[in-house]
């Protein structure tokens, strides 16, 4: 389960003011909203890609209390993130990208697991 509490984010306007959200394991969750409503901002928080502006719990671990190295480990081992823009390594196939990231993260992944 992922839980974010007391989300407070403002840019040129307030995006989140003491908001909270819970994502339960094993469920599909959707973020729906108009452009500029904070969907990407929330995803960046969830993916540990930006500074935490909330209390963040991932499987009962308070993530925002972790060191940079510990957060990187959580991100590397527990979080899958597909970027809106193409951030792929040019020349690699989808299969090769999956194999590369798995190996980079210390996982020995088989052909059957990828396909």
Buried (B, 14 or more C-beta within 10 A) or exposed (E): EBBBEEBEBEEEEEBBEEBEBEEEEEEEEEEEEEEEEBBBBBBBBBBBEEEBBBBBBBEEEEBBEBEEEEBEEBBBEEBEEEEEEEEEEEEEEEEEEBBEBBEEEEEEEEEEEEE
